[in-house]
Each structure stands twice: as structure tokens, then as C-alpha cells.
């Protein structure tokens, strides 16, 4: 894996910005919310196991439980 300095150089951003993004990703893996002001909120949610159908064969299958990242955009403020 590339170091923070290498990632910052390749992306053309400051090392502090790269560290902030890495910290945000780590927060998501710890089931926390990450809010980016003026953009939206990322949140880890858990999906329970459920029954489904194989789309190719039509046979019933069991879909395993999993964690997924969801995103909710910040509402746009009306222009004055």
C-alpha cells in the first residue's frame, strides 16, 4: 500500500487531507457516521439475512447478512 505522502503527491493534495480521508474511512468501518459539510453523510448499516431468488435459475437462495455503506446527500439550500 502506498504511503500517505505518496498518495498526497499523486492526488495533488495536502497530506493532512489524505489523513482526514483515511480517518473517515476507518470511522465507517467502526460503524460510525461520517459527515462531509455541504455534501452529505456516509453511514454503515446492517442488512439482515433474507431469502431471495437466483435471477438466472429462479431457484430460492439464502442471502447472507452484511454491512453496507449508505449515503444521504445534504439538502440544497434555496438560492437568494
Buried (B, 14 or more C-beta within 10 A) or exposed (E): EEEBEEBBEEEEEEBEEBEEBEEBEEBBEEEEEBEEEEEBBBBBEEEEEEEEEEEEEEEEEEEEEEEEEEEEEEEEEEEE
